[in-house]
Amino acid sequence: MPAPESELNVDEAAVVSNSEAAAGSTRKRPRPGERRVQILQTLASMLEQPGADRVTTAALAAKLSVSEAALYRHFASKAQMFEGLIEFIEGSVFTLLNQIIEREGSSGVMQAQKIVSVLLQFGERNPGMTRVMVGDALVYENERLVLRMNQFFDRVEGALRQVLRRAAEANGSLTPTVDANAQASVLVSFIIGRLQRYARSGFKRSPIEQMEAALRMLVAG
């Protein structure tokens, strides 16, 4: 998979041109790790398409011009393919969130705003991943995948509680934990709502529109 700050890009997969194929050029067989990445990239790309309520392994195999059996040489099940996408989401997002939290000199309010921004920007840059994050792509899949995405947002909420509690203490709150818990819950609901709207609009309604104004209202300085 690409580096955390990168988005999946199906264009990175090696493609043999028609002229090369006509000339009898031989396609170089990808290494096992490369094929796994190619499968995940293609799955994510297919999830970006309108009406992609359910991506079947047959459709995925056809898109890759391989047999379904070839897919299962790299993944034990389709659920495992979705787990690969979730691992990419987790690795990308939490690498960035940890950098935000560990950044010295930043106020808790600024860190909370940055966390929200990172989640929404990640979703905008990775539309197929957004459908996984909000669960639309997991409706017909294994229940454990939905549970894992729920745990993902629980971790995001935990990160927000951490920085918001510090902000509440700095502002002299008598109940910093209570304040932070409530505010973190509201922010996660905002994140999920924006991502859902983005996915269900066919990726037309940007999740980051008017974000600065919204964050000023949601996260008091």
Secondary structure, 3 states (H helix, E strand, C coil): CCCCCCCCCHHHCCCCCHHHHHCCCCCCCCCHHHHHHHHHHHHHHHHCCCCCCCCCHHHHHHHHCCCHHHHCCCCCCHHHHHHHHHHHHHHHHHHHHHHHHHCCCCCHHHHHHHHHHHHHHHHHHCHHHHHHHCCHHHCCCCHHHHHHHHHHHHHHHHHHHHHHHHHHHHCCCCCHHHHHHHHHHHHHHHHHHHHHHHHHCCCCCCCCCCHHHHHHHHCCC
